[in-house]
Amino acid sequence: MKIEIEREDDGRWIAEVPDLSGVMAYGETREEAIAKVQSLALRVIADRLDHGEAIPQLDELFTVPA
């Protein structure tokens, strides 16, 4: 799943997984935002599996642009 990341005007970083609606997280550093959004995405996927809901096709777990 692709992670999109950008820096906000206030200096915080925001990371988002577009394939999972609403999965986004802030961090003080780029690495922190990525770690938080990966953790949240895994919890959302696990919850969907527990409830028999569809999840996105997973060719790769996470990809982060350089």
C-alpha positions in Angstrom: 0.0 0.0 0.0 1.2 3.4 -0.9 1.9 6.0 1.9 1.7 9.6 0.9 3.6 12.0 3.2 4.0 15.8 3.3 5.1 18.5 5.7 2.5 20.9 7.0 3.0 24.6 7.3 3.5 24.3 11.1 6.4 21.8 10.6 4.5 18.6 11.5 4.5 15.7 9.0 1.3 14.0 7.9 1.2 10.5 6.4 -1.8 8.9 4.7 -2.7 5.6 3.2 -5.1 6.6 0.4 -6.3 3.0 -0.1 -7.7 3.0 3.5 -10.2 5.9 3.9 -9.4 8.0 6.9 -6.0 6.4 7.7 -3.7 9.3 8.4 -1.4 10.3 11.2 0.7 13.2 12.2 4.3 13.1 13.6 6.9 15.5 14.6 9.3 13.8 12.2 8.8 12.1 8.8 9.8 8.8 10.4 7.3 9.2 13.3 4.4 10.0 10.9 5.2 6.9 8.8 5.5 4.6 11.8 2.2 5.9 13.2 0.3 5.5 9.9 1.7 2.0 9.3 0.5 1.0 12.8 -2.9 2.5 12.2 -3.2 0.9 8.8 -2.4 -2.6 10.2 -5.0 -2.1 12.9 -7.7 -1.1 10.4 -6.8 -4.1 8.1 -7.0 -6.5 11.1 -10.4 -5.0 12.2 -11.8 -5.3 8.7 -10.6 -9.0 8.5 -12.2 -9.7 11.9 -15.5 -8.3 10.6 -15.4 -10.0 7.2 -15.0 -6.7 5.4 -13.0 -6.2 2.2 -9.4 -5.0 2.3 -7.3 -3.6 -0.5 -5.2 -5.9 -2.6 -1.8 -6.2 -1.0 1.0 -6.6 -3.5 3.4 -4.9 -1.1 2.7 -4.1 2.5 3.9 -0.4 2.4 5.7 1.8 -0.1 7.0 5.2 0.9 8.3 7.7 -1.7 11.9 8.8 -1.1 
